[in-house]
Amino acid sequence: MTDSLTVTRVGGMTGEILFIIGSTRPVRVGDQLADEIIRLVEGEGGPGIVVADLKEINLPLLDEPKMPALGQYTHDHTIKWSEMVVGASAVVVLTPEYNWGYPASVKNAIDYLYKEWADKPCLVISYGGGGGKHSYDQLRHVLGRVKTRLVDAPVNLVLKGEYGDDDRLRDPASVIAAHKADIVTAWEQLRSLIDAADD
């Protein structure tokens, strides 16, 4: 457990897009996919990007004594997490699929807060052997409940037989290249939601 949040800054603007890496497993591929997605969409322009890696942030299981809907936080890690979400112009959640669902780390990060999510433009990107479609559908349902403004275009990254002996992706760039059209379409929709929120 830690009271400090580790954030990798990719962009330097205010109102950046918060890019959440959902997997916290010791061996994972979410960070590889995130790097390649960000490399792709940086060329599309728009706000800068801040990466929030839930493995590094290491939020404990929800430990606030009062309901998040009240916004009366007592722990530094909650306050910092709240500030990150509030300060973002939009949120991207990159999630794996585990046993037809998204990981507890992602649900925990969402459940820490409530009002902070309201009207926040949001894009869900899932990945897995079948593209993580079950995870994608479940997470969109939860993010709808906390009233984010969700991008309609689905992004489901299919991973099949692309792992090395270390269980990492051999060529994450090729995975993203295979889904480039879906990612760019969804990113354009996210930017449109950001622009509409600014009007």
C-alpha positions in Angstrom: 0.0 0.0 0.0 1.2 3.5 -0.8 0.0 7.0 -0.3 1.7 8.3 -3.4 0.7 8.0 -7.0 3.2 7.3 -9.7 2.3 9.0 -13.0 4.2 9.0 -16.2 3.8 12.2 -18.0 3.5 11.9 -21.8 2.0 15.3 -22.5 2.5 18.6 -20.7 -0.8 20.4 -21.1 -3.5 21.1 -18.6 -6.6 19.1 -19.0 -4.8 16.1 -20.4 -6.4 12.8 -21.2 -5.9 10.3 -18.3 -4.9 7.0 -19.8 -5.5 4.2 -17.2 -3.6 1.0 -17.5 -5.9 -1.5 -15.7 -3.8 -4.6 -15.3 -1.7 -4.9 -12.2 -0.4 -8.5 -12.8 3.4 -9.0 -12.3 3.6 -10.1 -15.9 1.3 -8.3 -18.2 1.0 -6.7 -21.7 -1.2 -3.7 -20.9 1.8 -1.4 -20.6 3.1 -2.6 -24.0 -0.2 -1.9 -25.6 -0.6 1.5 -23.9 2.8 2.6 -25.3 1.8 1.7 -28.8 -1.7 3.2 -28.6 -0.3 6.4 -27.3 2.4 6.5 -30.0 -0.4 6.1 -32.6 -2.8 8.7 -31.2 -0.2 11.4 -30.4 -0.1 12.0 -34.1 -3.8 12.8 -34.1 -3.3 16.0 -32.1 -5.5 17.2 -29.2 -4.8 17.3 -25.5 -1.7 15.7 -24.0 -1.8 12.3 -22.3 -1.0 11.3 -18.7 -0.6 7.6 -18.0 -2.1 6.4 -14.8 -0.7 2.8 -14.3 -2.9 1.1 -11.6 0.0 -1.2 -10.9 2.2 1.7 -9.9 -0.6 3.7 -8.2 -1.4 0.7 -6.1 -4.6 1.8 -4.6 -5.6 -0.5 -1.6 -9.0 -2.1 -1.7 -11.5 0.7 -1.1 -10.7 1.9 2.4 -12.6 5.2 2.8 -14.8 5.3 5.9 -17.6 7.3 4.1 -19.4 6.6 0.8 -17.5 7.9 -2.2 -20.7 9.7 -3.3 -20.2 12.1 -0.4 -16.8 13.2 -1.6 -15.4 13.3 2.0 -12.1 11.6 1.6 -9.7 11.0 4.5 -6.8 9.2 2.7 -4.1 10.9 0.7 -4.2 8.3 -2.0 -7.9 8.9 -2.5 -7.5 12.7 -2.6 -4.7 12.4 -5.2 -6.7 9.9 -7.3 -9.7 12.3 -7.2 -7.5 15.2 -8.3 -6.2 13.2 -11.2 -9.6 12.3 -12.5 -11.1 15.8 -11.9 -8.2 17.4 -13.7 -8.4 15.3 -16.8 -10.3 16.4 -19.9 -11.2 12.8 -20.6 -10.4 9.2 -19.4 -9.2 6.2 -21.4 -9.5 2.8 -19.6 -7.3 0.0 -21.1 -8.5 -3.2 -19.6 -7.7 -6.9 -20.1 -10.3 -9.6 -19.9 -10.0 -12.2 -17.1 -12.6 -15.0 -17.1 -15.0 -13.0 -19.1 -14.7 -9.9 -16.9 -12.5 -6.9 -16.2 -10.0 -7.0 -13.3 -10.8 -6.0 -9.7 -8.1 -3.3 -9.9 -10.2 -1.4 -12.5 -13.5 -1.7 -10.5 -11.7 -0.6 -7.3 -10.3 2.5 -9.0 -13.7 3.4 -10.3 -15.5 2.7 -7.0 -13.1 5.0 -5.0 -14.8 8.0 -6.6 -18.3 9.0 -7.7 -19.0 12.6 -8.7 -15.6 12.9 -10.4 -16.7 10.6 -13.2 -19.9 12.4 -14.0 -19.9 13.8 -17.6 -16.3 12.8 -18.1 -15.7 11.8 -21.7 -14.5 8.2 -21.6 -13.1 5.6 -24.0 -12.8 1.9 -23.1 -10.2 -0.3 -24.9 -10.3 -4.0 -24.1 -7.9 -6.8 -25.0 -7.7 -10.5 -24.8 -7.9 -13.7 -26.8 -11.3 -12.7 -28.2 -10.7 -9.0 -28.0 -12.0 -8.7 -24.4 -15.5 -8.1 -25.5 -17.1 -9.4 -22.3 -14.8 -7.1 -20.3 -15.6 -4.2 -22.6 -19.4 -4.6 -22.2 -19.3 -5.0 -18.5 -17.0 -2.0 -18.0 -19.1 0.2 -20.2 -22.1 -0.7 -18.1 -20.4 0.3 -14.9 -19.0 3.5 -16.4 -22.4 4.4 -17.6 -23.7 4.0 -14.0 -21.3 6.7 -12.8 -22.4 8.9 -15.7 -19.3 9.1 -17.9 -19.9 10.2 -21.5 -18.9 7.1 -23.3 -17.5 6.8 -26.8 -19.7 4.6 -28.9 -17.0 3.1 -31.2 -15.8 -0.3 -29.8 -12.1 -1.0 -29.5 -11.4 -4.7 -28.8 -7.8 -5.8 -29.3 -7.5 -9.4 -30.3 -4.4 -11.2 -28.9 -3.7 -14.7 -30.4 -0.4 -16.6 -30.2 1.7 -13.4 -30.0 3.5 -14.1 -26.7 7.2 -14.8 -26.2 8.7 -17.1 -23.6 8.5 -14.3 -21.1 4.7 -14.1 -21.6 5.1 -10.6 -23.0 4.0 -9.6 -26.5 6.6 -10.2 -29.2 5.4 -7.4 -31.3 2.9 -5.1 -29.7 3.1 -2.6 -32.6 1.6 -5.2 -34.9 -1.3 -5.7 -32.6 -2.1 -2.0 -32.6 -1.5 -1.7 -36.4 -4.1 -4.4 -36.9 -6.7 -2.3 -35.0 -5.5 1.1 -36.1 -8.8 2.1 -37.9 -10.9 1.2 -34.8 -8.5 3.1 -32.4 -8.4 6.2 -34.6 -12.2 6.3 -35.0 -12.7 6.0 -31.3 -10.1 8.6 -30.6 -11.8 11.0 -32.9 -15.0 10.5 -31.1 -13.3 11.0 -27.7 -11.9 14.3 -29.0 -15.4 15.3 -30.2 -16.8 14.7 -26.7 -14.0 16.7 -25.2 -14.7 19.6 -27.6 -18.4 19.4 -26.8 -17.7 19.5 -23.0 -15.6 22.7 -23.6 -18.4 24.5 -25.4 
